[in-house]
């Protein structure tokens, strides 16, 4: 289907940046093959500077990066990790694959992120970490969680997969966590052409463990024939072609984030006075938007109407994780997540790609208003 308002127009941006992208990729194909290592290191340095943290380690995907982050923080068998039930399966999957048990906490109704006021009730003697998710690009209140974590001796692994470009309390995301993961999958705010992720931290020891696990567990050999491994790692660095593309795109992130916010401001104003409930944020929070997640009556009918009108709306993270077949019986207290369960029935995600024209945004507003009026 040819969408009037698509989820992504990345190909359009790639065409505009074609010469720069090709200049970055061609040496990887036609010159010294070892150049990919240096290029990946350049991206790590550039991203660390953009985020304002000491260390950045590029990994193959967001899913594996979360797993690596948990391992690097010492999370394993017998541990519990408090997280949310309205995220991607990568979040709970990484926890379980590390050998730990996810414990689900409910979320704030207005911004869809973990509710710090409810976290303490979920802490047990087995709790080792908190794993907040910056859902849809909305920053979780990790500063508030930091105070809780410090009182109980817990690590914080922040899932900022959807939130490249967002800030909170005047700082880029990651400032209050022990380690933070950003995803570069194609539909993310800073997207590559395939999988990719970055792990960021200010902790020297955690950074060393991240790099060790991403890099196969290999010690740095002093000379040929001195190969050694000091950990069982995973050999999951970011592909150098994706790194080349991201190096070209990273300087444009701030501009694209501003455009996403401008589109959201237009949508919020345009949907005022309708049956749509738009998200609200803490005054210190500066979200980016992978999509614009609004709550609507008769959600499924609105969703079908939007797509029939050529608007590539989606329904993300519904049903909640607790209802996935793979987790049958794993979360017996899912009734303790009333906000999570209610949001899963109401949210529809509108496209927010920075290339959208003002006329496309106006068409999306008019179509959404007409559909809401009809229900």
Backbone torsions as a table, in degrees:
resi	resn	phi	psi	omega
1	UNK	NA	138.0	175.4
2	UNK	-91.1	109.4	-174.1
3	UNK	-81.3	138.5	172.2
4	UNK	-72.8	-36.1	177.4
5	UNK	-130.3	91.8	-176.0
6	UNK	-83.3	163.8	175.4
7	UNK	-67.5	-33.4	-176.3
8	UNK	-142.1	139.8	170.8
9	UNK	-123.5	35.2	-176.1
10	UNK	-59.5	-35.7	-179.6
11	UNK	-60.1	-35.2	177.8
12	UNK	-63.2	-45.3	177.9
13	UNK	-65.4	-39.8	179.1
14	UNK	-62.7	-36.2	177.4
15	UNK	-64.7	-39.2	179.0
16	UNK	-66.3	-31.0	-178.8
17	UNK	-100.4	15.0	-170.5
18	UNK	-52.4	-49.0	-175.7
19	UNK	-62.4	-42.9	179.4
20	UNK	-66.0	-41.0	-178.9
21	UNK	-64.5	-46.6	-179.9
22	UNK	-64.2	-37.6	178.3
23	UNK	-63.2	-29.8	178.3
24	UNK	-80.7	-33.6	-174.3
25	UNK	-87.0	-37.2	-173.3
26	UNK	-57.8	-39.8	177.4
27	UNK	-61.1	-28.8	178.2
28	UNK	-67.3	-28.2	-176.3
29	UNK	-94.3	-32.8	-168.2
30	UNK	-120.0	-0.3	178.4
31	UNK	-124.0	-159.2	-175.9
32	UNK	-56.8	122.5	-176.3
33	UNK	-65.0	-22.4	178.9
34	UNK	-72.4	-8.5	-179.9
35	UNK	-61.8	-22.8	179.7
36	UNK	-62.5	-33.3	179.7
37	UNK	-65.0	-45.9	179.6
38	UNK	-65.9	-37.5	-179.1
39	UNK	-65.6	-42.5	177.9
40	UNK	-62.6	-40.0	177.9
41	UNK	-63.6	-36.7	176.5
42	UNK	-62.5	-43.3	178.4
43	UNK	-63.2	-43.1	179.3
44	UNK	-59.4	-44.5	179.8
45	UNK	-65.1	-41.5	-179.5
46	UNK	-66.6	-40.0	-179.0
47	UNK	-70.1	-40.9	177.1
48	UNK	-59.2	-40.7	177.8
49	UNK	-66.0	-39.9	178.8
50	UNK	-63.2	-41.7	-177.8
51	UNK	-80.4	-27.8	-178.6
52	UNK	84.3	23.7	175.5
53	UNK	-112.8	164.3	-172.7
54	UNK	-72.7	-38.7	-169.6
55	UNK	-127.4	141.9	172.1
56	UNK	-138.9	132.8	-179.0
57	UNK	-127.1	119.0	-176.3
58	UNK	-84.2	134.5	-177.3
59	UNK	-129.5	167.5	-171.8
60	UNK	-65.1	-38.5	-177.5
61	UNK	-157.5	164.5	177.7
62	UNK	-63.9	-38.5	-178.6
63	UNK	-62.4	-50.6	-178.9
64	UNK	-69.3	-31.1	179.1
65	UNK	-65.3	-40.5	175.8
66	UNK	-61.0	-43.0	177.9
67	UNK	-60.8	-45.9	178.5
68	UNK	-60.4	-42.0	-179.9
69	UNK	-61.2	-43.7	178.3
70	UNK	-62.5	-45.6	178.8
71	UNK	-60.7	-44.0	-178.2
72	UNK	-64.7	-26.3	177.8
73	UNK	-90.1	6.5	176.4
74	UNK	79.0	19.2	-179.0
75	UNK	-86.1	125.2	-177.9
76	UNK	-155.3	-151.9	-174.3
77	UNK	-56.9	135.1	177.4
78	UNK	88.9	-12.1	-179.0
79	UNK	-84.7	157.2	171.0
80	UNK	-117.8	142.5	179.5
81	UNK	-127.3	123.7	-179.3
82	UNK	-86.4	126.1	-179.4
83	UNK	-146.5	-160.1	-175.6
84	UNK	-118.7	164.0	-179.4
85	UNK	-103.7	6.0	-178.1
86	UNK	-113.8	31.7	179.6
87	UNK	-110.7	-175.9	173.0
88	UNK	-71.9	156.4	178.7
89	UNK	-62.6	-18.8	176.6
90	UNK	-55.5	-34.9	-175.6
91	UNK	-67.0	-58.1	179.5
92	UNK	-70.2	-33.4	179.7
93	UNK	-62.3	-42.6	179.3
94	UNK	-63.2	-40.1	179.1
95	UNK	-62.0	-48.8	-177.9
96	UNK	-67.3	-38.2	179.8
97	UNK	-69.0	-21.9	173.5
98	UNK	-79.8	-5.4	179.0
99	UNK	96.6	0.1	-177.9
100	UNK	-96.2	175.3	-179.9
101	UNK	-115.8	124.1	175.4
102	UNK	-74.6	136.1	175.0
103	UNK	-117.7	122.8	-171.3
104	UNK	-92.2	135.7	177.0
105	UNK	-116.6	148.8	179.5
106	UNK	-75.0	170.6	-172.0
107	UNK	-118.4	164.5	174.2
108	UNK	-73.8	137.8	-173.2
109	UNK	-70.8	-30.2	-173.1
110	UNK	-86.7	-27.8	-177.0
111	UNK	-122.3	-3.9	170.1
112	UNK	72.5	13.9	-179.4
113	UNK	-110.3	166.3	-173.6
114	UNK	-52.8	139.2	-178.3
115	UNK	-91.3	106.4	-178.3
116	UNK	-58.5	-26.7	-179.4
117	UNK	-68.1	-16.7	-177.9
118	UNK	-103.8	-7.0	-173.2
119	UNK	-67.7	-44.0	-174.1
120	UNK	-56.0	-35.8	-178.4
121	UNK	-66.7	-18.1	-178.6
122	UNK	-96.6	-5.1	-177.9
123	UNK	-78.3	131.8	176.4
124	UNK	-127.3	-179.5	178.1
125	UNK	-66.6	-14.8	179.2
126	UNK	-93.9	-9.4	-177.3
127	UNK	-66.2	127.3	-179.4
128	UNK	-117.0	-20.9	-174.3
129	UNK	-158.6	159.9	169.7
130	UNK	-112.8	140.0	178.9
131	UNK	-129.2	81.8	177.1
132	UNK	-74.8	153.6	-179.5
133	UNK	-121.9	127.8	177.2
134	UNK	-84.9	72.4	-167.9
135	UNK	-65.3	136.0	-179.8
136	UNK	61.6	9.2	-175.5
137	UNK	95.5	8.6	179.0
138	UNK	-90.1	120.9	-178.4
139	UNK	-65.6	126.6	167.8
140	UNK	-67.6	156.2	-178.0
141	UNK	-82.3	74.6	-175.0
142	UNK	-72.2	-25.3	175.5
143	UNK	-62.7	-43.1	176.3
144	UNK	-65.4	-38.6	178.1
145	UNK	-67.0	-32.0	179.7
146	UNK	-59.2	-41.1	179.1
147	UNK	-63.6	-40.5	178.1
148	UNK	-65.8	-46.2	-178.4
149	UNK	-61.3	-41.5	-178.9
150	UNK	-66.1	-36.0	178.2
151	UNK	-64.9	-31.7	-173.7
152	UNK	-108.7	5.2	179.0
153	UNK	67.0	40.5	-176.5
154	UNK	-106.5	151.9	170.7
155	UNK	-87.0	156.8	172.1
156	UNK	-122.3	120.7	172.2
157	UNK	-110.4	113.4	-174.6
158	UNK	-96.1	126.9	176.7
159	UNK	-93.3	94.3	178.7
160	UNK	-103.9	31.8	-175.6
161	UNK	-52.5	-36.5	-173.2
162	UNK	-101.3	10.6	-162.9
163	UNK	-125.6	23.1	175.3
164	UNK	-57.6	127.6	-179.1
165	UNK	101.2	-15.4	179.7
166	UNK	-78.0	159.5	176.9
167	UNK	-138.6	160.4	176.6
168	UNK	-150.6	137.1	-176.8
169	UNK	52.0	35.4	177.5
170	UNK	77.8	5.6	-177.1
171	UNK	-125.6	151.0	173.3
172	UNK	-62.6	154.9	-179.5
173	UNK	-63.1	138.8	-176.2
174	UNK	116.4	-14.6	-176.1
175	UNK	-65.8	-25.6	-174.6
176	UNK	-112.1	-0.1	-179.6
177	UNK	-100.9	162.5	173.1
178	UNK	-74.6	-38.5	175.5
179	UNK	-152.4	142.9	-176.4
180	UNK	-129.6	140.6	-180.0
181	UNK	-112.0	128.2	170.9
182	UNK	-111.1	138.7	178.3
183	UNK	-103.0	147.0	177.5
184	UNK	-117.4	20.7	177.5
185	UNK	-59.0	158.6	-167.5
186	UNK	-54.7	-34.6	-176.4
187	UNK	-90.6	4.8	-179.7
188	UNK	-79.8	162.7	-178.4
189	UNK	-57.0	-33.8	170.6
190	UNK	-118.4	91.8	-170.5
191	UNK	-102.2	143.4	171.0
192	UNK	-93.0	-165.2	175.8
193	UNK	-98.0	1.4	179.7
194	UNK	-154.0	-145.6	179.0
195	UNK	-83.0	158.8	176.1
196	UNK	171.4	154.9	179.9
197	UNK	-159.3	163.3	175.1
198	UNK	-133.9	134.5	174.4
199	UNK	-105.3	128.3	-177.8
200	UNK	-124.7	144.9	-179.5
201	UNK	-161.3	157.2	171.5
202	UNK	-100.4	-4.3	-175.6
203	UNK	-89.1	118.1	-177.4
204	UNK	-61.8	-42.3	-177.6
205	UNK	-67.9	-43.3	178.0
206	UNK	-63.5	-41.4	179.2
207	UNK	-59.3	-42.1	179.6
208	UNK	-63.6	-39.3	179.4
209	UNK	-70.5	-38.8	176.4
210	UNK	-57.9	-48.5	-177.7
211	UNK	-65.4	-36.9	178.9
212	UNK	-64.1	-45.8	-176.8
213	UNK	-72.1	-38.9	176.7
214	UNK	-65.2	-33.2	-174.1
215	UNK	-98.3	36.1	170.7
216	UNK	76.9	1.0	-176.3
217	UNK	77.1	18.1	-174.2
218	UNK	-83.5	134.8	169.3
219	UNK	-75.1	156.5	176.8
220	UNK	-75.1	114.8	-177.6
221	UNK	-72.6	134.9	179.7
222	UNK	-77.6	-27.0	-177.4
223	UNK	-158.7	168.2	178.3
224	UNK	-59.9	137.0	179.2
225	UNK	87.9	-1.4	-178.9
226	UNK	-102.8	28.3	-177.8
227	UNK	-60.8	134.8	179.2
228	UNK	-149.2	151.9	176.9
229	UNK	-124.4	130.1	-177.8
230	UNK	-111.6	2.5	174.8
231	UNK	-155.9	159.6	172.2
232	UNK	-89.6	93.1	-178.1
233	UNK	-94.0	-164.7	-167.7
234	UNK	-128.1	-5.4	177.5
235	UNK	50.3	58.0	-176.0
236	UNK	-128.0	50.9	175.9
237	UNK	-73.2	162.6	175.1
238	UNK	-64.8	136.5	175.7
239	UNK	-61.1	136.8	-174.1
240	UNK	-66.1	-29.0	177.3
241	UNK	-66.1	-41.8	176.7
242	UNK	-64.8	-38.2	178.5
243	UNK	-61.4	-41.0	178.8
244	UNK	-61.8	-43.2	179.0
245	UNK	-64.4	-43.0	-177.2
246	UNK	-68.6	-33.1	177.0
247	UNK	-62.2	-35.4	177.6
248	UNK	-71.8	-37.4	-173.2
249	UNK	-84.1	-28.8	-174.0
250	UNK	-54.2	-42.5	-179.5
251	UNK	-62.8	-15.9	-179.2
252	UNK	-93.7	-3.4	-172.9
253	UNK	-58.9	-44.1	-177.8
254	UNK	-61.9	-41.0	178.8
255	UNK	-64.7	-43.6	-179.6
256	UNK	-67.0	-37.0	178.0
257	UNK	-63.6	-42.2	178.2
258	UNK	-61.9	-39.4	178.8
259	UNK	-67.4	-40.5	176.6
260	UNK	-58.5	-44.2	-179.6
261	UNK	-66.1	-35.7	178.4
262	UNK	-66.5	-40.0	177.5
263	UNK	-63.3	-42.9	179.2
264	UNK	-63.5	-41.7	178.5
265	UNK	-59.6	-40.4	177.7
266	UNK	-65.6	-42.4	179.3
267	UNK	-65.2	-42.2	-179.6
268	UNK	-62.2	-44.3	178.4
269	UNK	-66.5	-40.3	-176.7
270	UNK	-70.7	-25.8	-178.8
271	UNK	-97.5	1.4	177.7
272	UNK	-60.6	140.8	178.5
273	UNK	81.1	6.2	176.7
274	UNK	-103.7	-173.8	177.1
275	UNK	-79.5	-0.3	179.9
276	UNK	-79.7	138.2	172.8
277	UNK	-107.2	115.3	-177.4
278	UNK	-93.1	154.0	-178.8
279	UNK	-66.8	152.3	176.2
280	UNK	-125.3	147.9	-171.6
281	UNK	-128.8	153.4	173.4
282	UNK	-58.2	146.6	-176.0
283	UNK	-61.1	-27.0	179.8
284	UNK	-85.2	-3.2	-176.6
285	UNK	-92.9	132.5	177.6
286	UNK	-123.7	86.6	-176.1
287	UNK	-70.3	158.8	155.8
288	UNK	-104.4	-178.3	-176.3
289	UNK	-141.0	108.2	170.6
290	UNK	-69.0	-33.9	172.2
291	UNK	-152.6	173.4	177.2
292	UNK	-108.4	106.8	-173.5
293	UNK	-91.6	106.0	179.5
294	UNK	-111.3	155.5	177.5
295	UNK	-102.8	131.3	-175.3
296	UNK	-136.4	153.4	170.7
297	UNK	-73.5	155.2	178.8
298	UNK	48.0	52.8	-171.6
299	UNK	-51.8	-47.1	-175.9
300	UNK	-63.0	-36.4	178.3
301	UNK	-67.9	-41.9	177.3
302	UNK	-62.8	-44.4	-179.9
303	UNK	-58.7	-48.3	-179.6
304	UNK	-64.9	-37.8	179.6
305	UNK	-65.9	-39.7	178.2
306	UNK	-62.9	-46.5	-178.2
307	UNK	-68.4	-35.8	176.6
308	UNK	-64.0	-28.1	179.5
309	UNK	-87.0	4.7	176.8
310	UNK	89.3	14.6	177.8
311	UNK	-102.8	120.1	-173.0
312	UNK	-81.5	63.4	174.1
313	UNK	-69.5	154.3	175.9
314	UNK	-136.4	166.2	173.1
315	UNK	-118.5	104.8	-177.2
316	UNK	-95.4	141.1	169.5
317	UNK	61.8	39.4	173.8
318	UNK	-138.4	131.5	1.9
319	UNK	-69.8	173.1	176.6
320	UNK	-63.2	162.5	179.8
321	UNK	-53.7	-34.9	-175.9
322	UNK	-60.9	-20.4	-177.4
323	UNK	-98.9	2.5	177.6
324	UNK	-68.1	141.7	-179.8
325	UNK	-55.7	-40.4	-176.8
326	UNK	-63.7	-22.1	-177.7
327	UNK	-106.0	21.1	179.8
328	UNK	-55.7	119.9	178.5
329	UNK	81.1	-3.3	-175.5
330	UNK	-79.0	-23.9	-177.5
331	UNK	-128.2	78.0	-173.6
332	UNK	-68.1	-16.1	-176.8
333	UNK	-105.4	36.0	-176.9
334	UNK	-65.5	-17.1	177.1
335	UNK	-68.3	-12.4	176.7
336	UNK	-80.0	7.3	-178.8
337	UNK	-118.2	55.7	-174.0
338	UNK	-62.4	-38.3	-179.4
339	UNK	-69.5	-44.7	177.4
340	UNK	-55.3	-47.5	-177.5
341	UNK	-66.1	-38.8	-179.0
342	UNK	-69.6	-42.8	-179.8
343	UNK	-61.6	-35.5	-179.4
344	UNK	-64.0	-21.7	179.1
345	UNK	-90.9	-12.1	-169.2
346	UNK	-117.8	-24.3	-170.0
347	UNK	-82.4	134.9	167.8
348	UNK	-127.7	142.1	-174.0
349	UNK	-105.2	119.2	177.7
350	UNK	-88.8	146.8	-178.9
351	UNK	-65.0	134.6	173.4
352	UNK	-134.3	84.9	174.6
353	UNK	-113.6	134.5	-167.6
354	UNK	-64.4	-15.3	-180.0
355	UNK	-79.9	-8.0	-178.8
356	UNK	-58.1	137.0	176.6
357	UNK	-80.4	162.3	176.7
358	UNK	-61.0	-35.8	179.8
359	UNK	-67.4	-35.7	176.6
360	UNK	-65.8	-38.7	178.6
361	UNK	-65.6	-42.7	178.4
362	UNK	-62.9	-38.4	177.6
363	UNK	-64.0	-41.1	179.1
364	UNK	-64.7	-40.5	178.3
365	UNK	-63.2	-49.7	-178.0
366	UNK	-61.3	-44.4	-179.1
367	UNK	-62.6	-44.6	-179.3
368	UNK	-65.0	-41.5	178.7
369	UNK	-62.8	-44.0	-180.0
370	UNK	-62.4	-41.5	179.8
371	UNK	-66.6	-40.9	179.3
372	UNK	-66.0	-36.8	178.4
373	UNK	-65.3	-35.1	-177.7
374	UNK	-70.8	-25.6	-179.1
375	UNK	-97.8	NA	NA
